[in-house]
């Protein structure tokens, strides 16, 4: 079964999700003013997700310098996201998508394999959404160690 991610040029699907503080964050909040890096990760406080999030945390000034906000999305509940944010001193919003509706809309929900078992889950992926509200770049697979640099480099060269 091949995964169908959104295509470059498509209008980014709208969403309104609760962040780690229980506040609603919507894609429309950023239209016209910021590029949005929307990244989907499987689970807060796991090794790969922590590595990825800390790289973004440490690059906050670089993202700000290119008019870009980063939003991390996982199926975790807001209280778990709050603990993750506190534990790792994260400085960007983590969004709760427990019904995985936003993940599905972006094509970031699909079949995974782990230790020979198949199951449905979040596919670690990133979508770069321009100020125009359109998908400008899709990263269907990301390296958790270099994700922040890869995204910053792409935005600098293309947006």
Wavefront OBJ file of the C-alpha trace (Angstrom):
o trace
v 0.000 0.000 0.000
v 1.658 3.240 -1.073
v 1.176 6.360 1.005
v -0.527 9.370 -0.564
v 0.896 12.582 0.811
v -0.448 15.951 -0.272
v 1.160 17.317 -3.386
v 3.233 20.452 -3.747
v 0.974 23.307 -4.867
v -2.090 21.936 -3.080
v -3.940 24.168 -0.630
v -2.939 23.091 2.873
v -5.913 21.532 4.690
v -7.251 23.790 7.438
v -6.988 22.625 11.032
v -7.691 23.840 14.550
v -6.017 21.740 17.231
v -5.338 22.192 20.928
v -1.751 22.932 21.900
v 0.101 21.858 25.048
v -1.683 24.636 27.012
v -5.163 23.630 25.830
v -5.353 26.657 23.499
v -6.664 26.344 19.959
v -4.107 26.849 17.179
v -5.333 27.127 13.590
v -3.471 27.177 10.294
v -5.358 30.350 9.329
v -3.648 32.156 12.250
v -0.454 32.318 10.165
v -1.730 32.906 6.617
v -0.125 35.926 5.012
v 2.372 36.449 7.836
v 4.407 33.273 8.412
v 5.620 30.168 6.653
v 4.544 27.102 8.618
v 6.607 23.962 9.155
v 4.013 21.348 10.084
v 5.720 18.214 11.250
v 4.084 14.984 12.329
v 5.772 12.775 14.903
v 4.581 9.503 16.467
v 4.853 10.070 20.216
v 6.057 12.648 22.722
v 9.004 11.774 24.969
v 10.400 8.996 22.792
v 14.068 9.120 21.704
v 13.645 10.027 18.009
v 10.887 12.549 18.675
v 12.944 14.168 21.444
v 16.007 14.474 19.185
v 13.869 16.038 16.456
v 12.101 18.467 18.824
v 15.333 19.587 20.527
v 16.911 20.373 17.140
v 13.945 22.616 16.359
v 14.118 24.187 19.830
v 17.792 25.036 19.358
v 17.056 26.601 15.947
v 14.255 28.940 17.053
v 16.169 32.115 16.104
v 16.984 30.724 12.668
v 13.305 29.909 12.064
v 12.272 33.379 13.269
v 14.823 34.903 10.877
v 13.067 33.298 7.917
v 9.495 34.222 8.993
v 8.702 30.642 9.912
v 6.742 29.063 12.740
v 7.093 25.371 13.584
v 4.161 23.248 14.749
v 4.639 19.656 15.889
v 1.624 17.334 15.654
v 1.116 13.988 17.393
v -1.821 11.927 18.701
v -0.792 12.746 22.295
v -3.199 14.583 24.606
v -2.398 18.216 25.587
v -1.302 17.259 29.136
v 1.330 14.860 27.781
v 2.473 17.515 25.298
v 2.805 19.985 28.178
v 5.046 17.520 30.077
v 7.160 16.965 26.936
v 7.496 20.693 26.356
v 8.469 21.307 29.987
v 10.911 18.404 30.222
v 12.781 19.423 27.061
v 12.292 23.221 27.410
v 10.636 23.306 23.974
v 9.850 26.785 22.634
v 7.240 26.038 19.961
v 3.685 24.688 19.908
v 2.952 20.994 20.060
v -0.516 20.155 18.773
v -2.777 17.326 19.863
v -4.427 15.272 17.093
v -5.848 12.287 19.043
v -8.374 11.389 16.343
v -5.552 11.758 13.757
v -7.913 13.709 11.464
v -5.268 16.319 10.618
v -2.646 13.605 10.075
v -5.045 11.836 7.713
v -5.818 15.061 5.832
v -2.090 15.514 5.146
v -1.449 11.841 4.379
v 0.688 11.430 7.510
v -1.360 8.534 8.902
v -0.713 5.102 7.456
v 0.573 1.567 7.753
v 3.753 1.140 9.773
v 5.898 -1.868 10.569
v 7.773 -2.464 13.790
v 9.375 -5.747 14.820
v 7.389 -7.528 12.136
v 4.029 -6.170 13.288
v 1.929 -3.957 11.045
v -0.232 -1.214 12.506
v -1.673 2.184 11.654
v 0.148 5.210 13.009
v 1.759 8.585 12.391
v 4.242 8.611 9.542
v 7.088 10.934 10.546
v 6.824 13.593 7.853
v 7.004 17.345 7.335
v 5.035 19.824 5.254
v 6.326 23.310 4.484
v 3.386 25.649 3.991
v 4.021 29.087 2.484
v 2.467 32.347 3.606
v -0.002 31.788 0.744
v -1.452 28.733 2.527
v -0.165 26.278 -0.079
v 2.075 23.244 0.330
v 5.522 24.207 -0.982
v 7.488 21.135 0.045
v 6.776 17.647 1.393
v 9.346 15.593 3.283
v 7.844 12.086 3.474
v 10.801 10.771 5.482
v 12.956 12.831 7.786
v 16.196 12.321 9.644
v 15.463 13.256 13.254
v 19.046 14.449 13.814
v 19.203 16.845 10.831
v 15.499 17.685 10.361
v 15.795 21.298 11.617
v 18.785 22.075 9.375
v 17.200 20.343 6.357
v 14.012 22.413 6.733
v 15.830 25.732 7.302
v 18.051 25.103 4.273
v 15.068 24.315 2.046
v 13.151 27.438 3.151
v 16.189 29.694 2.673
v 16.710 28.389 -0.862
v 13.071 28.250 -1.960
v 10.758 30.631 -0.099
l 1 2 3 4 5 6 7 8 9 10 11 12 13 14 15 16 17 18 19 20 21 22 23 24 25 26 27 28 29 30 31 32 33 34 35 36 37 38 39 40 41 42 43 44 45 46 47 48 49 50 51 52 53 54 55 56 57 58 59 60 61 62 63 64 65 66 67 68 69 70 71 72 73 74 75 76 77 78 79 80 81 82 83 84 85 86 87 88 89 90 91 92 93 94 95 96 97 98 99 100 101 102 103 104 105 106 107 108 109 110 111 112 113 114 115 116 117 118 119 120 121 122 123 124 125 126 127 128 129 130 131 132 133 134 135 136 137 138 139 140 141 142 143 144 145 146 147 148 149 150 151 152 153 154 155 156 157 158 159
